[in-house]
Amino acid sequence: MRKLLIIVFVVLTAVFTAGCSADSKETAMKELLSEQQGTYSGYVFWNAESDLNSLNKQLLGIVNSDEVMSSIRFSKLNFISMEDTSQKYDYVKLFDIEKSPTLLIFDTEKMILETNNFEDIYPLANEVNLK
């Protein structure tokens, strides 16, 4: 009987933890969504192996290009260190971010791009332009 109770407890704990994890990801994603219709929010997750200044320069070169600026308007563009433990959520864990840099772009409802290559913004800009 005691073994049965332990098994039930372990199973319920696992189910509860999995449910909380999904809720945490949804809640965290809501924090990252763009707040204004027609705009996008972008977040670059980087680690110490990446040169932040170089990443910033590369991303801004793409975001400020005519091709991207004509179709994608960013309301937020933030860099978040993968080692930063002061964040409200553990985004690296919640979004399974393993590589630096990782760029996440959100509209007002969902994540629309997850990439390790900033150049992937160009096809997104073309797609948004066609809508």
C-alpha positions in Angstrom: 0.0 0.0 0.0 2.8 2.4 0.9 4.5 1.7 -2.5 1.3 2.5 -4.3 1.0 5.8 -2.4 4.6 6.7 -3.3 4.0 5.9 -7.0 0.8 7.9 -7.0 2.6 10.8 -5.4 5.5 10.7 -7.9 3.1 10.6 -10.8 1.0 13.5 -9.5 4.1 15.5 -8.9 5.4 14.9 -12.4 2.0 15.8 -13.9 1.7 19.0 -11.8 5.3 20.0 -12.6 4.7 19.5 -16.4 1.5 21.5 -16.2 3.2 24.4 -14.3 6.1 24.4 -16.9 3.6 24.8 -19.7 1.8 27.6 -17.8 5.2 29.3 -17.1 6.1 29.2 -20.8 2.7 30.7 -21.8 3.0 33.4 -19.1 6.6 34.1 -20.1 5.6 34.3 -23.7 2.9 36.9 -22.9 5.6 39.1 -21.4 7.6 38.9 -24.6 4.7 39.6 -27.0 4.6 42.9 -28.8 2.0 45.2 -27.2 0.9 47.1 -30.3 -0.8 45.6 -33.4 1.5 45.9 -36.4 4.7 45.9 -34.4 7.1 43.2 -33.3 9.3 42.5 -30.4 12.7 40.9 -30.7 15.0 39.3 -28.1 18.5 38.2 -28.7 19.9 35.6 -26.2 23.7 35.6 -26.1 26.4 34.2 -24.0 29.9 35.2 -23.0 31.4 33.5 -26.1 29.6 35.9 -28.4 30.8 39.5 -28.8 27.8 41.7 -27.8 29.0 44.7 -29.7 29.4 42.7 -32.9 26.0 41.1 -32.5 24.4 44.5 -31.9 26.0 46.0 -35.0 25.1 43.0 -37.1 21.4 43.0 -36.0 21.0 46.7 -36.3 22.5 46.6 -39.8 19.7 44.2 -40.8 16.9 45.7 -38.8 17.7 49.2 -40.2 18.0 48.0 -43.8 15.3 49.4 -46.2 14.1 45.9 -46.9 13.3 45.2 -43.3 12.2 48.7 -42.2 9.6 48.8 -45.0 7.8 45.8 -43.6 8.7 45.1 -40.0 8.4 47.7 -37.2 10.0 46.7 -34.0 8.6 48.1 -30.7 11.3 46.3 -28.7 14.7 44.9 -29.5 16.5 43.6 -26.4 19.6 41.6 -25.7 19.4 39.1 -22.9 22.4 37.3 -21.5 21.9 33.6 -21.3 23.7 33.7 -17.9 21.4 36.4 -16.5 19.7 35.0 -13.5 17.9 38.2 -12.6 15.3 37.8 -15.4 11.7 37.1 -14.3 11.7 33.8 -16.1 14.3 31.3 -17.2 13.8 32.0 -20.9 16.8 29.8 -21.9 15.2 26.8 -20.2 11.6 27.6 -21.2 12.4 28.1 -24.9 15.1 25.4 -25.0 17.7 27.9 -26.1 21.0 26.1 -26.6 23.0 28.3 -29.0 24.3 31.9 -28.9 23.0 34.0 -30.5 19.4 33.0 -30.6 16.8 35.6 -31.9 13.2 35.3 -30.9 10.6 37.5 -32.7 7.0 37.9 -31.5 4.0 39.6 -32.9 1.0 40.4 -30.6 -0.1 36.8 -30.4 2.8 34.3 -30.8 6.4 33.7 -31.6 6.9 34.1 -35.3 10.6 33.4 -35.7 13.3 31.6 -33.7 16.7 31.5 -35.3 20.4 31.6 -34.8 21.0 33.5 -38.0 20.0 37.2 -38.1 19.8 37.0 -41.9 16.5 35.0 -41.4 14.9 38.3 -40.8 14.9 39.1 -44.5 12.6 36.2 -45.5 10.3 37.1 -42.6 10.2 40.7 -43.9 9.2 39.5 -47.3 6.5 37.3 -45.8 5.1 40.1 -43.7 5.2 42.4 -46.8 3.1 40.0 -48.7 0.3 40.0 -46.1 
